[in-house]
Amino acid sequence: MTTAATGPSASVVTPAGKGVGPLLRAWRERRRVSQLELALRADSSARHVSFIETGRSRPSEEMILRLAEHLDVPVRERNALLLAAGYAPHYPETPLDSPELETLREGMERLIQGYEPYPALVVDAMYDVVAANRGVVMLMEGVPEHLLRPPLNVMRLTLHPEGLAPRIRNLREWRGHLLAQMERQIALYRSGPLRALYEEVAAYPVPESAVDREPAEPVPYFALPMQIEHEGRVLSFISSISTFNTPMDVTVAELAIETLLPADPATVKYLHSLMS
């Protein structure tokens, strides 16, 4: 289990020639909040918000951060708003392998290691794996080397016809879930690299061998499982994703910890037998 340095970030696509006003208006409209409602939240006036959006008033750095907070603007995009207004970025973007984040790295590794024998991993905004435990390594057995070269990308690994896709019994459902998840992220971050990744993996052909099949014994799942074959057995997992509260660093804000919870007793028994 190792922690990798973060790769190219899911940089924001900021329209050229646009000041902070149009960008704030776009975020407000995306959140479906009126100027009056935003003004009340930010302890300002609708007139002042209107002047900022039209460029008649230059907002202070504090006002930009306050409006961004009440619009739930992601940390990276808050920096983009500040830059558009002529201010320096407020939030640092510290490489994950830097000494400053050593405590964070150690904490994440203890967390995912403690989750064994169940699979758990940490990904960045581009779905590149930055840490993984032995449960994940077990699922990747048999995957071609070219898909395992750094940076290891979860979406490519899962949906590529030479990756995990042929082994996922309910691939069409799981593929639809992953693509919808990426679409939501693209709508939130407006990221060019993330859009390119989406277009790449969405174009992968669905392997002919990956035909949706019902399990031999129906199980009342409480969420959509990923049903994947491993050494002649079908394992079922429910995915859970956690992020950090109130991050003050762009890198930390874009990390997500994904854990795969066994969805049936047979999967629990099999995983514990592998690690015993």
Summary of the structure (lengths in Angstrom):
residues: 276
radius of gyration: 21.6
end to end distance: 18.2
largest distance: 67.7
contacts: 818
relative contact order: 0.14
helix: 46%
strand: 13%
